[in-house]
Amino acid sequence: MPTLTFTGLLVVGVVAVAVPLLLELVPSLPLPSLVLEIVGGIVVGPAVLGWVHVDAPVQVVSDLGLGMLLFMAGFEIDPQRLRGRLMSLSVAGYAGSVALGILAGYLLFAGSLVLTPILIAIPLMSTSLGALIPLLKDAGQTDTDFGQLVITAGTIAEFVPVVLLSLLFSLTSESPAGELLLLGGFGLVVAAAAVALTRAVRADWLTAVLRRLDDTSSQLRVRLAIVLALAFAVAAEQFGLAMILGAFMAGVILRVLGQYEPDVQPVFRIKLESIAFGFLVPVFFVATGVELDIGALVNPGTMAKVPVFLAAMLLVRGLPALAYRTLLPQRLVLSAGLLQATTLTMPIVVVQLGIELGRLTSGTGAALLTASLLSVVLFPRLGLSLLRAPRADAVPA
């Protein structure tokens, strides 16, 4: 049995601690924490200092971090928002994103910039809802009609790419038709589990047990949530789908179940976030930086792809915001387009999976990740600047 060392994981942990301290010491630093975590990974990784390589401990915790990130992304989705006029507008806009994403993917393929057009189209049509919600909260927009529209559109753009990636590019994928059948089977399992869990949480005895053990050392509610995420991830894997789809769906179901005990959800959310963002997710972001092939990025041909990918992200997700122009003034349409063009989670997942499948070169992956990092740095700042004075107009109910 090989001897395991946790030195690399320690260095990754130090980077994860240093980032929020740096942001606190230099509050004017115009970079989100997740971007700095990836940059920190680049610095301590083989590309610069060479202190860390992705060994077994770092890889395991990083994989758990990816699953937890998708789990929390699913947990952010509020099914109550997925209805009515905002939903119809968001669906119309996202249909445009799908069409533009596929078109952009094939144009990039025709220009010999990528190997697999649909694989590149998936991150281009995605939005990182987890990156947007804190920004909207800080701007006081989450409860406005404008914020609800952006969140609803982001919810669709988080969910659909996960399904498409799992359907078309899982490691065990053999044919789209076969994967579609497997996806249907997994959907039935998810539906059955959701019904069973709904009945369980409405049982008085279970509610009493959960409430009694919530603040004890057992932390039973948290344990059940983690087991649910793992169970759905394993179930997705058994159906030949990407494990991230299972983790994502577990988060969605847990959010739905929370409506039966709304009073305990704020504290429960804090507990889940402490596990996710206090430990697992930062390791995933730092490890992503460690693995980033900077050597490939400095190649002029690879570097030239960065602005192309960045422009494609803005086009594919930003242009469909024109669907909102019947309800929003031009300034807010532009703001919505910039915000929903912000993406990072899906590009990271696509790069990891694409390289593993041989559908993506390390250079193209580095360029895509760099473009997505720039989208997180640039687009939200520009979008939110449009919300400052005058006040964001409300969307009619």
C-alpha positions in Angstrom: 0.0 0.0 0.0 1.5 3.3 -1.0 2.3 5.8 1.8 0.0 8.8 1.7 1.2 12.3 2.5 -1.1 15.2 3.4 1.5 17.9 2.8 -0.1 18.9 -0.5 -3.5 19.1 1.1 -2.1 21.2 3.8 -0.6 23.7 1.3 -4.0 23.8 -0.5 -5.7 24.5 2.9 -3.3 27.3 3.6 -4.1 28.9 0.2 -7.8 28.6 1.0 -7.3 30.4 4.4 -5.0 33.1 2.9 -7.6 34.1 0.2 -10.3 35.5 2.5 -7.6 37.1 4.7 -6.2 38.8 1.7 -9.6 40.1 0.6 -10.2 41.4 4.1 -6.9 43.2 4.2 -7.3 44.6 0.7 -11.0 45.1 0.3 -10.5 47.1 -2.9 -9.1 44.1 -4.7 -11.4 43.6 -7.7 -11.3 39.8 -7.6 -13.8 37.3 -6.3 -12.5 34.7 -3.8 -13.0 31.7 -6.1 -10.8 33.4 -8.7 -8.1 34.1 -6.2 -8.3 30.5 -5.0 -7.7 29.2 -8.5 -4.9 31.8 -9.0 -3.4 30.7 -5.6 -3.5 27.1 -6.9 -1.5 28.2 -10.0 1.1 29.9 -7.8 1.7 26.9 -5.5 1.3 24.3 -8.3 3.8 23.0 -10.8 3.5 26.0 -13.1 5.2 28.4 -10.5 6.4 27.3 -7.1 5.9 23.5 -7.5 4.9 23.0 -3.9 1.8 21.0 -4.7 0.8 18.3 -7.2 -2.6 16.7 -7.3 -1.9 13.6 -5.3 -4.5 11.1 -4.0 -5.6 13.1 -0.9 -5.9 16.3 -2.8 -7.8 14.5 -5.7 -10.3 12.9 -3.3 -11.1 16.0 -1.4 -11.2 18.0 -4.7 -13.7 15.5 -6.2 -15.8 15.8 -3.0 -15.6 19.5 -3.4 -16.9 19.4 -6.9 -19.8 17.2 -5.8 -20.6 19.6 -2.9 -20.4 22.6 -5.2 -23.0 21.1 -7.5 -25.0 20.0 -4.5 -25.1 23.6 -3.2 -25.9 24.8 -6.7 -29.0 22.6 -6.7 -29.8 23.8 -3.2 -29.9 27.4 -4.5 -32.7 26.6 -6.9 -36.1 27.7 -5.6 -38.8 25.8 -7.5 -41.3 28.5 -6.5 -39.5 30.8 -8.9 -39.9 28.4 -11.9 -43.3 29.6 -12.9 -45.3 32.5 -14.3 -44.1 35.3 -16.5 -40.5 35.4 -15.3 -40.2 31.7 -16.1 -41.6 32.1 -19.7 -39.2 34.9 -20.4 -36.3 33.0 -19.0 -37.1 29.9 -21.1 -37.4 32.0 -24.2 -34.1 33.6 -23.5 -32.4 30.3 -22.8 -33.7 28.8 -26.0 -31.8 31.5 -27.8 -28.7 30.6 -25.7 -28.9 26.9 -26.8 -29.2 27.9 -30.4 -26.3 30.4 -30.2 -24.2 28.0 -28.2 -24.5 25.2 -30.7 -23.8 27.7 -33.5 -20.7 29.1 -31.7 -19.5 25.5 -31.0 -19.6 24.6 -34.7 -18.0 27.9 -35.8 -15.2 27.3 -33.3 -14.9 23.7 -34.7 -14.9 25.0 -38.3 -12.1 27.3 -37.3 -10.1 24.4 -35.9 -10.2 26.0 -32.4 -11.9 23.0 -30.7 -12.2 19.3 -31.2 -15.8 18.7 -30.1 -18.4 21.5 -30.9 -21.2 20.4 -28.6 -18.8 19.9 -25.6 -17.7 23.5 -26.0 -21.3 24.7 -26.5 -22.3 23.4 -23.1 -20.1 25.7 -20.9 -20.9 28.6 -23.3 -24.6 28.3 -22.5 -24.1 28.0 -18.8 -24.3 30.5 -15.9 -22.7 30.1 -12.5 -25.7 30.7 -10.2 -23.5 30.2 -7.1 -21.3 33.1 -8.2 -24.2 35.4 -9.0 -26.4 35.0 -5.9 -23.9 36.4 -3.4 -23.3 39.4 -5.7 -27.1 40.0 -6.1 -27.5 39.7 -2.3 -24.8 42.3 -1.7 -26.5 44.6 -4.2 -29.9 44.2 -2.6 -31.4 42.7 -5.7 -32.3 39.1 -4.8 -35.9 40.1 -3.8 -36.5 42.5 -6.6 -38.2 41.5 -9.8 -35.0 42.2 -11.7 -33.0 39.9 -9.4 -35.7 37.2 -9.6 -35.5 37.3 -13.4 -31.7 36.9 -13.4 -31.8 34.1 -10.8 -34.6 32.3 -12.7 -32.6 32.5 -16.0 -29.5 31.4 -14.1 -31.3 28.5 -12.6 -32.2 27.2 -16.1 -28.7 27.8 -17.3 -27.3 25.9 -14.4 -29.6 22.9 -14.7 -29.7 22.3 -18.4 -25.9 22.2 -19.0 -25.5 19.6 -16.2 -28.1 17.4 -17.8 -26.7 17.8 -21.3 -23.1 17.1 -20.1 -24.3 14.0 -18.2 -26.4 12.9 -21.1 -23.8 13.4 -23.9 -20.4 13.1 -22.3 -20.4 10.8 -19.3 -17.4 8.5 -19.1 -19.6 5.5 -19.9 -21.6 7.1 -22.7 -22.0 4.9 -25.8 -24.9 6.5 -27.7 -27.2 9.5 -27.1 -30.3 7.2 -27.4 -28.9 4.8 -24.8 -28.0 7.7 -22.5 -31.5 9.2 -22.9 -33.0 5.9 -21.7 -30.6 5.8 -18.8 -31.5 9.5 -18.0 -35.2 8.6 -18.0 -34.5 5.7 -15.7 -32.5 7.9 -13.4 -35.4 10.5 -13.5 -37.8 7.8 -12.4 -35.6 6.9 -9.5 -35.3 10.6 -8.5 -39.0 11.1 -8.7 -39.7 8.0 -6.6 -37.1 9.1 -4.0 -38.6 12.6 -3.9 -42.1 11.2 -3.2 -40.7 8.8 -0.5 -38.6 11.6 1.1 -41.6 14.0 1.1 -43.7 11.5 3.0 -40.9 10.8 5.4 -40.2 14.4 6.3 -44.0 15.0 6.9 -44.0 12.2 9.4 -44.3 13.7 12.9 -42.0 11.2 14.5 -39.1 11.9 12.1 -39.6 15.6 12.4 -39.4 15.3 16.2 -36.2 13.2 16.0 -34.6 15.6 13.6 -35.4 18.6 15.6 -34.2 17.0 18.8 -30.9 16.0 17.3 -30.3 19.1 15.2 -28.0 20.8 17.7 -26.4 17.7 19.3 -23.1 16.0 18.3 -25.1 13.7 15.9 -26.1 16.6 13.6 -28.5 14.1 12.1 -30.1 16.4 9.5 -26.7 17.3 8.1 -25.6 13.7 8.0 -28.8 12.8 6.1 -28.2 15.6 3.6 -24.6 14.3 2.9 -25.8 10.7 2.6 -28.6 11.9 0.2 -26.0 13.7 -2.0 -23.7 10.6 -2.0 -26.6 8.3 -2.7 -27.8 10.3 -5.7 -24.3 10.7 -7.0 -23.8 6.9 -6.8 -27.2 6.3 -8.4 -26.3 8.6 -11.3 -23.0 6.7 -11.7 -24.8 3.4 -11.8 -27.0 4.7 -14.6 -23.9 5.6 -16.5 -24.5 9.3 -16.0 -22.1 11.9 -14.5 -22.0 11.9 -10.7 -22.4 15.7 -10.7 -26.0 15.3 -12.0 -26.9 13.2 -8.9 -25.3 15.6 -6.5 -27.1 18.5 -8.2 -30.5 16.8 -8.1 -30.0 15.9 -4.4 -29.6 19.6 -3.7 -32.7 20.4 -5.6 -34.8 17.8 -3.7 -33.4 18.9 -0.4 -34.4 22.5 -1.2 -38.0 21.3 -2.0 -38.2 19.3 1.2 -37.1 22.4 3.2 -40.5 24.0 2.5 -42.1 21.7 5.1 -39.8 23.1 7.9 -39.0 26.7 6.8 -38.1 27.7 10.3 -35.0 25.4 10.5 -33.7 26.2 7.0 -31.6 29.3 7.8 -29.5 27.4 10.4 -29.4 24.3 8.3 -28.1 26.2 5.3 -25.3 27.7 7.4 -24.3 24.2 8.5 -24.2 22.9 4.9 -22.3 26.0 3.7 -19.7 25.6 6.5 -18.9 22.1 5.1 -19.1 23.1 1.5 -17.4 26.5 1.5 -15.4 26.1 4.7 -13.6 23.0 3.5 -14.5 21.0 0.4 -15.2 23.6 -2.3 -12.1 25.8 -1.8 -10.0 22.7 -2.2 -11.7 22.0 -5.5 -11.0 25.5 -6.8 -7.3 25.6 -5.5 -6.7 22.1 -7.1 -8.2 23.4 -10.3 -5.5 26.1 -10.3 -2.8 23.5 -9.5 -3.8 21.5 -12.6 -4.1 24.4 -14.9 -1.6 24.0 -17.8 -0.1 27.5 -17.8 2.7 26.2 -20.1 0.1 25.5 -22.8 -1.6 28.9 -22.2 1.5 30.9 -23.0 1.5 29.4 -26.5 0.4 32.3 -28.8 -2.2 30.1 -30.5 -3.7 29.1 -27.2 -3.7 32.6 -25.8 -5.5 33.8 -28.9 -8.4 31.5 -27.9 -9.0 33.3 -24.7 -10.7 36.5 -26.1 -12.6 34.3 -28.6 -14.1 32.2 -25.8 -14.8 35.2 -23.7 -16.7 36.9 -26.6 -18.6 33.7 -27.2 -19.7 33.5 -23.6 -21.0 37.1 -23.8 -22.7 36.4 -27.1 -24.3 33.1 -26.2 -25.7 34.2 -22.8 -25.7 37.9 -23.1 -27.5 38.4 -26.4 -30.6 36.4 -25.4 -31.3 38.9 -22.6 -32.9 40.9 -25.4 -35.9 38.7 -24.7 -36.4 40.8 -21.6 -36.7 44.1 -23.4 -40.5 44.1 -23.3 -40.3 44.3 -19.5 -37.0 46.0 -18.7 -35.4 49.2 -19.9 -32.3 48.9 -22.0 -29.9 49.6 -19.1 -31.3 46.6 -17.2 -31.4 44.4 -20.2 -27.6 45.0 -20.6 -27.1 44.4 -16.9 -29.0 41.0 -17.1 -27.0 40.0 -20.1 -23.7 40.6 -18.5 -24.7 38.9 -15.2 -26.0 35.8 -16.9 -22.8 35.6 -19.1 -20.8 34.9 -15.9 -19.7 31.3 -15.8 -17.1 29.3 -14.1 -18.4 26.0 -12.6 -19.4 24.3 -15.8 -16.2 25.3 -17.7 -14.2 23.7 -14.9 -16.2 20.5 -15.1 -16.1 20.4 -18.9 -12.3 20.9 -19.0 -11.7 18.1 -16.5 -14.1 15.7 -18.2 -13.1 16.7 -21.8 -9.4 16.1 -21.1 -10.2 12.8 -19.5 -12.2 11.7 -22.5 -9.7 13.0 -25.0 -12.2 15.5 -26.4 -10.3 18.6 -25.3 -6.7 19.5 -25.4 -5.0 20.9 -22.3 -4.3 24.1 -24.1 -7.9 24.6 -25.1 -8.9 23.7 -21.6 -6.5 26.3 -20.2 -7.9 29.0 -22.6 -11.5 28.1 -21.7 -10.8 28.3 -17.9 -8.9 31.6 -18.3 -11.9 33.1 -20.3 -14.3 31.9 -17.6 -12.2 33.5 -14.9 -12.2 36.7 -16.8 -16.0 36.4 -17.1 -16.3 36.2 -13.3 -14.0 39.2 -12.9 -15.4 41.5 -15.6 -19.0 40.8 -16.3 -20.5 41.1 -12.8 -18.7 44.3 -12.1 -20.0 45.8 -15.4 -23.5 44.4 -14.9 -23.8 45.6 -11.3 -22.5 49.1 -12.2 -25.6 49.5 -14.4 -27.7 48.9 -11.3 -26.3 51.8 -9.4 -28.3 55.0 -9.7 -30.8 55.2 -10.9 -32.5 52.4 -9.0 -33.4 49.2 -10.9 -36.8 49.3 -12.4 -39.3 46.7 -11.2 -40.6 44.1 -13.5 -44.4 44.2 -13.7 -46.0 41.2 -11.9 
